[in-house]
Amino acid sequence: MPGFTAAGAQVVYSYAVRNTGDVPLQGVTVTDPLPGLPAVSCPGTSLAAGASMTCTARYTITAADVRRGHVTSTGTVTGETPDRTRVRDQSTLTLSFTGVRPSHPGPNR
């Protein structure tokens, strides 16, 4: 699994969305509540039965992410069937800090 090495690094999240049902979906959207993540962009808002699309969002790693040692992102896809039944699925991904943290000198003696 990929990670990040420094504050300021850009992470592109890709959300693979697939309609595994046997009816088309309308009003398909992907959201992710990660603070600082702009709206997730999808190439469309409908999916035929069995069809898929990839939605994306770009996130900039913060100093707080480095201190915490990870970033957790939870994507949620929603849509609606022709009979107006709401469908939803969710997936979570955690990226770990893989860089070297700067050492802090101890007190001078």
LUMLUM-839967 format. One line per 5 residues: number of its first residue (from 0); their letters; for each residue x, y, z of N, C-alpha, C, CB. Coordinates in nm, 2 decimals, always signed. Glycine has a CB too. Layout:
<nodes>
NUM) a) X:Y:Z:X:Y:Z:X:Y:Z:X:Y:Z | ...
</nodes>
This chain:
<nodes>
0) mpgft) +0.08:-0.12:+0.00:+0.00:+0.00:+0.00:+0.09:+0.12:+0.00:-0.10:+0.00:+0.12 | +0.06:+0.22:-0.08:+0.14:+0.34:-0.09:+0.13:+0.42:+0.04:+0.10:+0.43:-0.21 | +0.23:+0.51:+0.06:+0.23:+0.60:+0.18:+0.27:+0.74:+0.13:+0.32:+0.54:+0.28 | +0.30:+0.82:+0.23:+0.35:+0.96:+0.20:+0.48:+0.98:+0.28:+0.24:+1.06:+0.23 | +0.56:+1.08:+0.23:+0.69:+1.10:+0.29:+0.71:+1.24:+0.35:+0.79:+1.08:+0.19
5) aagaq) +0.62:+1.33:+0.32:+0.64:+1.47:+0.37:+0.51:+1.55:+0.36:+0.75:+1.54:+0.30 | +0.51:+1.65:+0.45:+0.40:+1.75:+0.43:+0.42:+1.82:+0.30:+0.40:+1.86:+0.55 | +0.31:+1.86:+0.23:+0.31:+1.92:+0.10:+0.30:+1.82:-0.01:+0.44:+2.00:+0.09 | +0.32:+1.69:+0.02:+0.31:+1.59:-0.09:+0.17:+1.58:-0.14:+0.36:+1.45:-0.04 | +0.15:+1.56:-0.27:+0.02:+1.55:-0.33:-0.02:+1.40:-0.33:+0.01:+1.61:-0.47
10) vvysy) -0.15:+1.37:-0.29:-0.20:+1.23:-0.30:-0.32:+1.24:-0.39:-0.23:+1.17:-0.16 | -0.33:+1.16:-0.49:-0.45:+1.15:-0.58:-0.52:+1.03:-0.54:-0.41:+1.15:-0.73 | -0.64:+1.05:-0.48:-0.73:+0.94:-0.45:-0.81:+0.90:-0.57:-0.82:+0.98:-0.33 | -0.82:+0.77:-0.60:-0.90:+0.72:-0.71:-1.01:+0.63:-0.65:-0.82:+0.64:-0.81 | -1.13:+0.66:-0.68:-1.24:+0.58:-0.62:-1.30:+0.50:-0.74:-1.35:+0.68:-0.56
15) avrnt) -1.29:+0.37:-0.74:-1.34:+0.28:-0.84:-1.49:+0.25:-0.80:-1.26:+0.15:-0.85 | -1.58:+0.29:-0.89:-1.72:+0.28:-0.87:-1.78:+0.18:-0.97:-1.80:+0.42:-0.87 | -1.84:+0.08:-0.92:-1.90:-0.02:-1.02:-2.04:-0.05:-0.98:-1.81:-0.15:-1.02 | -2.13:-0.06:-1.07:-2.27:-0.10:-1.05:-2.28:-0.25:-1.07:-2.36:-0.02:-1.15 | -2.28:-0.32:-0.95:-2.29:-0.46:-0.96:-2.43:-0.52:-0.97:-2.22:-0.52:-0.83
20) gdvpl) -2.53:-0.42:-0.97:-2.67:-0.46:-0.98:-2.71:-0.49:-1.12:-2.76:-0.36:-0.92 | -2.84:-0.52:-1.14:-2.89:-0.55:-1.27:-2.98:-0.44:-1.33:-2.97:-0.68:-1.27 | -2.98:-0.32:-1.27:-3.06:-0.21:-1.32:-2.96:-0.09:-1.32:-3.18:-0.18:-1.23 | -2.99:+0.01:-1.40:-2.90:+0.13:-1.40:-2.92:+0.21:-1.28:-2.94:+0.22:-1.53 | -2.82:+0.29:-1.25:-2.82:+0.39:-1.14:-2.81:+0.53:-1.19:-2.70:+0.36:-1.04
25) qgvtv) -2.89:+0.62:-1.12:-2.88:+0.76:-1.15:-2.84:+0.84:-1.03:-3.02:+0.81:-1.20 | -2.80:+0.96:-1.05:-2.76:+1.04:-0.93:-2.64:+0.99:-0.85:-2.88:+1.06:-0.84 | -2.55:+0.92:-0.93:-2.43:+0.86:-0.86:-2.33:+0.97:-0.82:-2.36:+0.76:-0.95 | -2.30:+0.97:-0.69:-2.20:+1.06:-0.64:-2.11:+0.99:-0.54:-2.27:+1.18:-0.56 | -1.99:+1.04:-0.53:-1.89:+0.99:-0.43:-1.85:+1.11:-0.34:-1.76:+0.93:-0.50
30) tdplp) -1.86:+1.08:-0.21:-1.82:+1.19:-0.11:-1.71:+1.13:-0.02:-1.94:+1.23:-0.03 | -1.63:+1.21:+0.04:-1.52:+1.17:+0.13:-1.51:+1.29:+0.23:-1.39:+1.14:+0.06 | -1.53:+1.26:+0.36:-1.53:+1.37:+0.46:-1.39:+1.41:+0.51:-1.61:+1.33:+0.58 | -1.28:+1.36:+0.44:-1.15:+1.40:+0.48:-1.13:+1.55:+0.48:-1.04:+1.33:+0.39 | -1.10:+1.61:+0.60:-1.09:+1.76:+0.60:-0.98:+1.80:+0.50:-1.05:+1.81:+0.74
35) glpav) -1.00:+1.90:+0.43:-0.91:+1.95:+0.33:-0.91:+1.89:+0.19:-0.77:+1.94:+0.38 | -0.99:+1.78:+0.18:-1.01:+1.72:+0.05:-1.11:+1.79:-0.03:-1.04:+1.57:+0.07 | -1.08:+1.84:-0.15:-1.19:+1.90:-0.23:-1.29:+1.80:-0.27:-1.13:+1.97:-0.35 | -1.40:+1.85:-0.33:-1.50:+1.76:-0.38:-1.45:+1.65:-0.47:-1.61:+1.84:-0.45 | -1.50:+1.53:-0.46:-1.46:+1.42:-0.55:-1.52:+1.44:-0.69:-1.50:+1.28:-0.49
40) scpgt) -1.44:+1.43:-0.79:-1.49:+1.45:-0.93:-1.51:+1.32:-1.00:-1.39:+1.54:-1.01 | -1.63:+1.30:-1.06:-1.66:+1.18:-1.13:-1.69:+1.22:-1.28:-1.79:+1.11:-1.07 | -1.67:+1.13:-1.37:-1.69:+1.16:-1.51:-1.84:+1.16:-1.55:-1.62:+1.06:-1.60 | -1.93:+1.11:-1.46:-2.07:+1.11:-1.49:-2.15:+1.09:-1.36:-2.10:+1.00:-1.59 | -2.28:+1.09:-1.38:-2.37:+1.07:-1.26:-2.46:+0.95:-1.28:-2.45:+1.19:-1.23
45) slaag) -2.44:+0.87:-1.38:-2.52:+0.75:-1.40:-2.43:+0.63:-1.44:-2.63:+0.78:-1.52 | -2.48:+0.51:-1.41:-2.40:+0.39:-1.44:-2.50:+0.29:-1.48:-2.32:+0.34:-1.31 | -2.48:+0.23:-1.60:-2.56:+0.12:-1.65:-2.53:+0.00:-1.56:-2.53:+0.09:-1.80 | -2.61:-0.10:-1.56:-2.59:-0.23:-1.49:-2.45:-0.29:-1.54:-2.70:-0.33:-1.51 | -2.37:-0.32:-1.44:-2.24:-0.38:-1.48:-2.13:-0.28:-1.52:-2.25:-0.47:-1.59
50) asmtc) -2.16:-0.15:-1.53:-2.07:-0.05:-1.57:-1.99:+0.00:-1.46:-2.14:+0.07:-1.64 | -1.88:+0.07:-1.49:-1.79:+0.13:-1.38:-1.73:+0.26:-1.43:-1.68:+0.03:-1.34 | -1.68:+0.33:-1.33:-1.61:+0.46:-1.36:-1.52:+0.49:-1.25:-1.71:+0.58:-1.38 | -1.42:+0.57:-1.27:-1.32:+0.61:-1.17:-1.34:+0.76:-1.14:-1.18:+0.58:-1.21 | -1.36:+0.79:-1.01:-1.37:+0.93:-0.96:-1.24:+0.96:-0.89:-1.50:+0.94:-0.87
55) taryt) -1.21:+1.09:-0.89:-1.08:+1.13:-0.83:-1.09:+1.25:-0.74:-0.98:+1.15:-0.94 | -0.99:+1.27:-0.65:-0.98:+1.39:-0.57:-0.83:+1.40:-0.53:-1.07:+1.39:-0.44 | -0.78:+1.52:-0.53:-0.64:+1.55:-0.49:-0.63:+1.61:-0.35:-0.57:+1.64:-0.60 | -0.54:+1.55:-0.27:-0.52:+1.60:-0.13:-0.38:+1.63:-0.11:-0.57:+1.49:-0.03 | -0.36:+1.74:-0.03:-0.22:+1.78:+0.00:-0.20:+1.74:+0.15:-0.20:+1.93:-0.01
60) itaad) -0.09:+1.66:+0.17:-0.05:+1.61:+0.30:-0.01:+1.73:+0.39:+0.07:+1.51:+0.29 | -0.06:+1.73:+0.51:-0.03:+1.84:+0.60:+0.07:+1.80:+0.71:-0.16:+1.89:+0.67 | +0.12:+1.90:+0.78:+0.22:+1.87:+0.89:+0.15:+1.79:+1.00:+0.27:+2.00:+0.95 | +0.02:+1.81:+1.02:-0.06:+1.73:+1.12:-0.07:+1.59:+1.08:-0.20:+1.79:+1.14 | -0.08:+1.56:+0.95:-0.08:+1.42:+0.90:+0.05:+1.35:+0.93:-0.11:+1.42:+0.74
65) vrrgh) +0.16:+1.43:+0.91:+0.29:+1.37:+0.93:+0.31:+1.34:+1.08:+0.41:+1.47:+0.89 | +0.27:+1.43:+1.17:+0.28:+1.41:+1.31:+0.19:+1.29:+1.36:+0.23:+1.54:+1.39 | +0.07:+1.28:+1.30:-0.02:+1.17:+1.33:+0.03:+1.04:+1.27:-0.16:+1.20:+1.27 | +0.11:+1.04:+1.16:+0.17:+0.92:+1.11:+0.08:+0.85:+1.00:+0.20:+0.83:+1.21 | -0.04:+0.91:+0.98:-0.13:+0.85:+0.87:-0.24:+0.94:+0.83:-0.19:+0.72:+0.93
70) vtstg) -0.30:+0.91:+0.72:-0.42:+0.98:+0.67:-0.52:+0.87:+0.64:-0.39:+1.07:+0.55 | -0.64:+0.89:+0.70:-0.75:+0.79:+0.67:-0.86:+0.86:+0.59:-0.81:+0.73:+0.80 | -0.89:+0.79:+0.48:-0.99:+0.85:+0.39:-1.10:+0.74:+0.37:-0.93:+0.88:+0.25 | -1.23:+0.79:+0.38:-1.34:+0.70:+0.36:-1.43:+0.75:+0.25:-1.42:+0.69:+0.50 | -1.44:+0.68:+0.14:-1.52:+0.72:+0.03:-1.65:+0.65:+0.04:-1.45:+0.68:-0.11
75) tvtge) -1.76:+0.73:+0.01:-1.90:+0.67:+0.01:-1.96:+0.71:-0.12:-1.98:+0.73:+0.13 | -2.01:+0.60:-0.19:-2.08:+0.62:-0.32:-2.23:+0.60:-0.29:-2.03:+0.52:-0.43 | -2.31:+0.68:-0.35:-2.46:+0.67:-0.34:-2.52:+0.68:-0.48:-2.52:+0.77:-0.24 | -2.63:+0.63:-0.50:-2.70:+0.64:-0.63:-2.85:+0.59:-0.60:-2.64:+0.55:-0.73 | -2.92:+0.60:-0.71:-3.07:+0.56:-0.70:-3.11:+0.48:-0.82:-3.15:+0.69:-0.70
80) tpdrt) -3.19:+0.37:-0.79:-3.24:+0.28:-0.90:-3.36:+0.35:-0.96:-3.27:+0.14:-0.84 | -3.40:+0.29:-1.08:-3.52:+0.35:-1.14:-3.65:+0.35:-1.05:-3.55:+0.27:-1.27 | -3.66:+0.26:-0.96:-3.77:+0.26:-0.87:-3.75:+0.35:-0.74:-3.81:+0.12:-0.83 | -3.65:+0.43:-0.75:-3.61:+0.53:-0.65:-3.55:+0.47:-0.52:-3.73:+0.61:-0.61 | -3.50:+0.35:-0.53:-3.44:+0.29:-0.41:-3.29:+0.34:-0.40:-3.43:+0.13:-0.42
85) rvrdq) -3.26:+0.39:-0.29:-3.12:+0.45:-0.27:-3.03:+0.33:-0.24:-3.12:+0.55:-0.15 | -2.91:+0.34:-0.31:-2.81:+0.24:-0.28:-2.68:+0.31:-0.24:-2.78:+0.15:-0.41 | -2.60:+0.24:-0.16:-2.48:+0.30:-0.10:-2.38:+0.20:-0.07:-2.52:+0.38:+0.04 | -2.25:+0.24:-0.08:-2.14:+0.15:-0.05:-2.03:+0.24:+0.00:-2.09:+0.06:-0.17 | -1.94:+0.19:+0.08:-1.83:+0.26:+0.15:-1.70:+0.18:+0.15:-1.88:+0.31:+0.29
90) stltl) -1.59:+0.25:+0.14:-1.46:+0.19:+0.16:-1.37:+0.29:+0.23:-1.41:+0.15:+0.02 | -1.28:+0.23:+0.31:-1.18:+0.31:+0.38:-1.04:+0.27:+0.35:-1.20:+0.30:+0.54 | -0.95:+0.37:+0.33:-0.81:+0.35:+0.30:-0.73:+0.43:+0.40:-0.78:+0.38:+0.15 | -0.62:+0.38:+0.46:-0.53:+0.45:+0.54:-0.39:+0.45:+0.48:-0.52:+0.39:+0.68 | -0.34:+0.57:+0.46:-0.20:+0.59:+0.40:-0.11:+0.62:+0.52:-0.19:+0.70:+0.30
95) sftgv) +0.00:+0.55:+0.53:+0.09:+0.57:+0.64:+0.21:+0.66:+0.60:+0.15:+0.43:+0.69 | +0.26:+0.72:+0.70:+0.38:+0.80:+0.68:+0.50:+0.71:+0.66:+0.41:+0.90:+0.80 | +0.58:+0.73:+0.55:+0.69:+0.64:+0.52:+0.82:+0.71:+0.52:+0.67:+0.57:+0.39 | +0.82:+0.84:+0.55:+0.94:+0.92:+0.55:+1.02:+0.91:+0.68:+0.91:+1.07:+0.52 | +1.12:+0.99:+0.69:+1.20:+1.00:+0.81:+1.16:+1.13:+0.89:+1.35:+0.99:+0.78
100) rpshp) +1.12:+1.11:+1.01:+1.09:+1.23:+1.09:+1.21:+1.30:+1.13:+1.00:+1.19:+1.21 | +1.22:+1.43:+1.13:+1.34:+1.50:+1.18:+1.36:+1.47:+1.33:+1.33:+1.65:+1.15 | +1.48:+1.46:+1.36:+1.51:+1.44:+1.50:+1.51:+1.57:+1.57:+1.65:+1.36:+1.52 | +1.47:+1.57:+1.70:+1.47:+1.69:+1.78:+1.59:+1.68:+1.88:+1.33:+1.72:+1.85 | +1.68:+1.78:+1.88:+1.79:+1.77:+1.97:+1.74:+1.78:+2.11:+1.89:+1.88:+1.95
105) gpnr) +1.80:+1.70:+2.20:+1.77:+1.71:+2.34:+1.83:+1.83:+2.41:+1.83:+1.58:+2.41 | +1.80:+1.85:+2.53:+1.86:+1.97:+2.60:+2.01:+1.97:+2.60:+1.81:+1.97:+2.75 | +2.06:+2.09:+2.59:+2.21:+2.11:+2.59:+2.26:+2.08:+2.72:+2.25:+2.25:+2.54 | +2.37:+2.01:+2.73:+2.44:+1.97:+2.85:+2.58:+2.03:+2.86:+2.44:+1.82:+2.88
</nodes>
